[in-house]
Amino acid sequence: MVTVEDLPTIPTDDPAWWQDPYPVLRELGERHRLARTPQGLPALLRWDDAFETVRGTQFIQHGIEVLEARGFQPGDPLHTWGSNRIGVMEGEHHRHVRSLAAWALSKRKMDDLRPLIRHHAHALLDAKLASARSKDDLTTPTCCLVS
């Protein structure tokens, strides 16, 4: 039996990997169905496997145990947030929340929000460009501007 430790590692902790991850993913996907992250989490490498996993009922997403393995306990804000994510819900509760989310995130609803989302994205990028003193300033994460 193959364990997670036996799987090849996707080098997401290497900044060079992020410059062009596709050749590495392509090579891994040609030779393996699974890999792991540097944190030891399994990662599917092939579209068909990912599609069947998401569609099927046998897959249980990494849940709260991942946070607990990192020391987060009930009552910690991140633990509370993590235990309420749709991905860790199961059964009827998951189906109910998913149906609510599917309605709220339908194409029609999203089409109505696109101008607002575009406005906020442009405002964030404009603020980033206006505050940049050099080209290096543009490489810091823009997500830090979101409050």
C-alpha angles and dihedrals in degrees: 000000000000117000127202089255089060093058123097114257124242102222097228090145090064112088090210090061091062092057090069115353096167101085091051092046091046092051093046091047092052092054103030141030093208138034133170136234122241085258089060099252117140118244127196112229103190127070095222092053092047092048093050092045093054093043096045130081099223096074119090113191119234101276141179092319089076090058092043090052087058092053102264113139136191108288094035109117093235091049091051091049092045094050091055098051116118090233092066095044118100139196124357094350090057092048092049095049091043092054090052092048093046090056094045093046098043119136091254093052092045092048088058091052098045096091091051093046091047090049092053093045091052091047091053093047093045091051090049092051093045093052096044113113093181142004088266091062088063092063096063114100114278090205087077087073092063113093 
